[in-house]
Amino acid sequence: MLTVEQSEETVDRFVEEFPFDSSGSVARIDWEKMSIKFQIDGAHHLSSFIKQGGFENSVVYLMRKTSSSPNQTPVISTTIENIIISFENISYEEQFIYCPREKYVIEVLWSGEIIAGWQE
């Protein structure tokens, strides 16, 4: 888990890089403004996305959505491989998985929908 200061810096970068729609009670990515986006249907599909993009060994930040502001939650740093291994555990809570180096985001929604994308 990152320190409070590191979490704030990471969230600030995240919010600057991606468009948000804060019209609901919880902030969401505004997927209509994303140039590349697609559904993730499970760990195998996520693994394929990572391999096709050459994103193996990416460090990602896991941020649970708890309010209309994503910076009000601790940020956990891990690898995308750990996310794939733990996919069934993380796919039940609304959260963002953010990779600043590769500039992609994965959003997990309460509905079970999982969307991945990036800006060109």
C-alpha positions in Angstrom: 0.0 0.0 0.0 1.2 3.5 -0.9 1.6 6.2 1.7 -1.0 8.9 1.8 1.3 11.3 -0.1 2.1 8.7 -2.8 -1.6 7.8 -3.1 -2.5 11.4 -3.7 0.2 11.8 -6.3 -0.9 8.7 -8.1 -4.5 9.6 -8.1 -3.7 13.1 -9.3 -1.8 11.7 -12.3 -4.7 9.2 -12.9 -7.3 12.0 -12.9 -5.3 14.1 -15.2 -4.8 11.3 -17.8 -8.3 10.0 -18.1 -11.8 11.7 -18.6 -14.2 11.2 -15.8 -18.0 11.4 -15.5 -18.9 12.4 -11.9 -22.6 12.7 -12.5 -23.4 9.7 -10.3 -22.5 9.0 -6.7 -19.2 7.3 -7.6 -16.7 8.7 -10.2 -16.5 6.7 -13.4 -14.4 6.8 -16.5 -16.2 8.6 -19.3 -15.8 5.8 -21.8 -17.5 7.8 -24.6 -14.3 10.0 -24.5 -11.9 7.1 -24.7 -10.3 6.4 -28.1 -9.8 2.6 -27.4 -12.1 0.6 -25.1 -13.4 -2.9 -24.8 -15.1 -5.4 -22.4 -13.1 -7.8 -20.3 -14.9 -11.1 -19.9 -12.7 -12.8 -17.5 -9.1 -13.5 -16.4 -8.3 -15.2 -19.7 -9.5 -12.2 -21.7 -7.5 -9.8 -19.4 -4.4 -12.0 -19.9 -4.9 -11.8 -23.7 -5.2 -8.0 -23.5 -2.0 -7.7 -21.5 0.0 -10.0 -23.9 -1.3 -8.3 -27.0 -0.4 -4.9 -25.7 3.0 -6.0 -24.5 2.0 -5.0 -21.0 3.5 -7.9 -19.1 5.4 -7.0 -15.9 3.5 -3.7 -15.8 3.2 -2.1 -12.4 -0.4 -1.1 -11.7 -2.2 0.8 -9.0 -5.5 -0.6 -7.6 -7.9 2.0 -6.3 -11.2 1.0 -4.9 -14.1 3.4 -5.6 -15.6 4.6 -2.4 -17.0 8.1 -3.2 -17.4 10.6 -6.0 -13.7 11.4 -5.5 -11.2 8.6 -6.3 -8.5 10.1 -4.2 -10.3 9.3 -0.9 -9.1 5.7 -0.9 -5.7 4.0 -0.3 -3.8 3.0 -3.4 -2.2 -0.4 -3.7 0.7 -1.0 -6.0 1.1 -4.5 -7.6 1.9 -6.1 -10.9 -0.7 -6.9 -13.6 0.2 -10.5 -13.2 -1.0 -10.4 -9.6 -4.2 -8.8 -10.8 -4.7 -11.7 -13.3 -4.0 -14.3 -10.6 -6.5 -12.6 -8.2 -9.0 -11.7 -10.9 -11.9 -13.5 -9.3 -11.3 -11.7 -6.0 -11.1 -8.2 -7.5 -13.9 -8.5 -10.0 -16.6 -8.1 -7.2 -15.7 -4.6 -6.0 -16.0 -1.4 -7.9 -12.5 -0.2 -8.6 -9.9 1.2 -11.0 -6.7 -0.6 -12.1 -4.4 2.1 -13.5 -1.0 1.7 -15.3 0.8 5.0 -15.6 3.7 3.7 -17.6 1.5 2.0 -20.3 -1.3 4.6 -19.8 -4.2 2.1 -19.7 -7.0 1.8 -17.2 -9.4 -1.0 -16.3 -12.6 -0.2 -14.5 -14.6 -2.8 -12.6 -18.2 -1.8 -12.1 -20.8 -3.1 -9.6 -22.8 -4.6 -12.4 -19.9 -7.0 -13.0 -19.0 -5.2 -16.2 -15.2 -4.7 -16.7 -13.9 -2.2 -19.2 -10.4 -1.6 -20.3 -9.0 1.1 -22.5 -6.5 3.8 -23.2 -6.1 7.1 -25.1 -4.1 7.3 -28.3 
